[in-house]
Amino acid sequence: MNSDPADRSALLARFSAILGAPHVLRGADAAPFCTDWRGLFTGQALAVLRPADAAQLAACVAACAGEGVAVVPQGGNTGLCGGATPRDGQVVISLGRLNRMRAIDATDMVMEAEAGVTLQAARAAAADAGLDLPLGIASEGSAQLGGVLATNAGGTATLRHGTARDLALGLEVVLADGRIWNGLRRLRKDNTGYALTKLFVGSEGTLGIITAACLRLVPAARTREVAMAALPSAEAMLGLLGLLRRAGESALAAFEYMSGGALRLAVEQIDGLVDPLPSPAPHYVLIEFSASQPDAPLALALENVLAEALEAGLITDAVLAASDAQRAALWRLRESLTEAQQRAGPTIKNDISVPISRIPDFLREAGAACTALAPGITIVPFGHAGDGNIHFNLMVANAPGQGEALMHEVAEVARGLGGSFSAEHGIGQLKTGLLAGWRAGVEMDLFHAIKHALDPHNLLNPGKLLREHHQE
Amino acid sequence: MNSDPADRSALLARFSAILGAPHVLRGADAAPFCTDWRGLFTGQALAVLRPADAAQLAACVAACAGEGVAVVPQGGNTGLCGGATPRDGQVVISLGRLNRMRAIDATDMVMEAEAGVTLQAARAAAADAGLDLPLGIASEGSAQLGGVLATNAGGTATLRHGTARDLALGLEVVLADGRIWNGLRRLRKDNTGYALTKLFVGSEGTLGIITAACLRLVPAARTREVAMAALPSAEAMLGLLGLLRRAGESALAAFEYMSGGALRLAVEQIDGLVDPLPSPAPHYVLIEFSASQPDAPLALALENVLAEALEAGLITDAVLAASDAQRAALWRLRESLTEAQQRAGPTIKNDISVPISRIPDFLREAGAACTALAPGITIVPFGHAGDGNIHFNLMVANAPGQGEALMHEVAEVARGLGGSFSAEHGIGQLKTGLLAGWRAGVEMDLFHAIKHALDPHNLLNPGKLLREHHQE
């Protein structure tokens, strides 16, 4: 990279000419874009650019490519792995002004929206059309569609509808050389060539910058039933899941895990949260059945499953919400777990997935490994059990300096069970070492071959996802 | 390519050493592998290889790579676009002996199977475990999983569960240099790196040869209700689909279109087929509601929708099957359409998709375009209307020599409506010209960049999907 300041001032002038000077941020104005929200990473940006549309964004990328300056795309800056935080002297491209909702079609059940639309705004627009964009993540008020797609976000609705990748029908992407690929097709089936949309989703801005998307929508739920059950063991979770699938697989919308420790910490930390069940249990699940018709007999189906599970010893107690307020209160328990952990002290966040059948093994083995390493540690796992995705979080106040070792232990347990260390949070700059280790060999060679094919000069979010790039 | 026969005999000896001589077919033994089943394409193979496992297959690919000889992977040879047919002097690799069902896990709802397992065998194995592999295509008795994945096959079950790509959780793939990528992970969520599995699916053997897969399964349907409705117009189809989604989107398993012409041709051509409705109509749909629970009240829900649709004038008549035999009879009508057309004379098969909302426009405009070009033509469209996928087939006995022009006209109508000329059949060697035309520019450059990254010497199924490869 050329570090001659004169060259950079020409580039900065070019940005101002493209965007207008108020949309080229530097110094204190740029600082909020240079630290991730968890405060794990801080970098320096040559500038933060706020383009108004894909053409402006593409012109800026082309200008950067001409000077060999790397770019870092950034959405709502809610990522958990530092994927949108610059390192040193890069140009941050903030997508927030690309925030137009272009179209929603209720017959096609498709939304076309720009990358800077927040997930919350996109979901609200879908709801106005009687539809749902089925992605539920804690940061939806700030997270933007482009970032959600770039990290292939998951959340609480993936059990039925899949992750962001499964919802993406088409994309518009600015490439490393500043050209724009328009793949904004609204088709349910399209076998014309390689699966570019699926490839760009989850590539964390390292292959291209997503500027707009066509997303699959689903009918809004008009009947919802929510229950919370206490379980005597993690094994019982699998039995309960089996009963629920048989009773109504197509209605099963959520099967969320809460460890007893995570639930009790939330009730302690957050005013107004109440454990609705009288006796403490080691494991809980939150279950949602939903349907698009207004009068689906889901309460009866769920009641029957819970009665059968109680009789079979798969659960020790359960509560079925009887009103919208009660349903919201049960979901608030689940959704408060992360905030409660942040209030309670320093945490290690893990984002493990394993085959669903191995969840009990994972919880047992990972717990044993962490306790062996740090006897005083508090283990507060929760997650999306129906997807095999467990956030095996740890309160590490009693384990100073052991964060990396603990993360490694948990990942190794998952690895032994055929799992993944990154189910839905991505790699960013936090987990590039883990990725390089786990996927070493043929798979890493394929990643680098694709990276080199689409970004030969390593200008798109370098050092993210891939630790280093074999440049020629 | 080196055409010195001496060189080739060394290569052939190498194949025999790897596979055993009986699994290296030549001459008359190789001929059945050198013509596609529609008889559109015939080529010459240096040899047809029948490896027993991925290691043997990889060794053969490595041997070919060393000599610069191209390979053509072939499954059940049921493709519709000549994607598995060799051109001249290539080595065909038949996957049929890689036919082990490695595992089915009912808790994970995952199957791991080798590429040569037939779709029918895979579905039977899933059914034995109380599950379903939700891919329904006419050729399932012969089609193999590897080919189904390589073409991203669709069929009659995609409305609810997506195409082959949506079901693929992980793959094992032999690469152009003979190395094996083992990506056989059984995870519902895995964000460790680029979406290689999704990229290989649908790449038609041009980026790698799929040798095994982990596939997502779903619970078997234990309640099924099937109806057939007559519609006064194509527009009414959209209204009916809307009513069905509201009444039970999560139960809606099929929404299949049959034109009046296609249905009447089938009843004429195939003994024992009966139109269950008394008066002819211009359009029909076959509807299936299904659920995993044995006693779901789907008949009532479907009856109510049909009554509402009749009252609203969206349908003119309907029949709801009252027994398994009646359900099978309705499905047989739909499934006989292709065979009936083949019996009736030469056909042009189109594989169009459009946004669902544009189906009526497509049917009207494509019909007008074909009739203008060939006034005597018989138009017999049908397809997967819930996915926007219409096989706009034409009986061309009265339009000799106009096949290509008609295909072009139909594709152009789809293009004008934001559609695709290849929804589920792929490109093969039949549609490379269309692909090159439609996706010219940035998108074609991306295709070639990826092809070159993964197959730099153009040895994997050359001339398929991509018309030509920019070799260096």
Interface residues (C-beta under 8 A of the other chain):
Chain A: D105 A106 T107 D108 M109 V110 T151 N152 G154 T158 R160 G162 T163 R165 D166 L175 R179 I180 W181 N182 G183 R185 R186 L187 R188 K189 D190 N191 T192 G193 Y194 A195 L196 K198 L199 V201 G202 S203 L207 V218 P219 L238 L241 G242 R245 R246 A247 G248 E249 S250 A251 A291 S292 Q293 A296 P297 A301 S353 V354 P355 I356 S357 H384 D387 G388 N389 G418 G419 S420 F421 S422 A423 E424 H425 G426 I427 L435 W438 R439 V442 E443 L446 F447 A449 I450 K451 H452 A453 L454 L465
Chain B: D105 A106 T107 D108 M109 V110 T151 N152 G154 T158 R160 G162 T163 R165 D166 L175 R179 I180 W181 N182 G183 R185 R186 L187 R188 K189 D190 N191 T192 G193 Y194 A195 L196 K198 L199 V201 G202 S203 L207 V218 P219 L238 L241 G242 R245 R246 A247 G248 E249 S250 A251 A291 S292 Q293 A296 P297 A301 S353 V354 P355 I356 S357 H384 D387 G388 N389 G418 G419 S420 F421 S422 A423 E424 H425 G426 I427 L435 W438 R439 V442 E443 L446 F447 A449 I450 K451 H452 A453 L454 L465
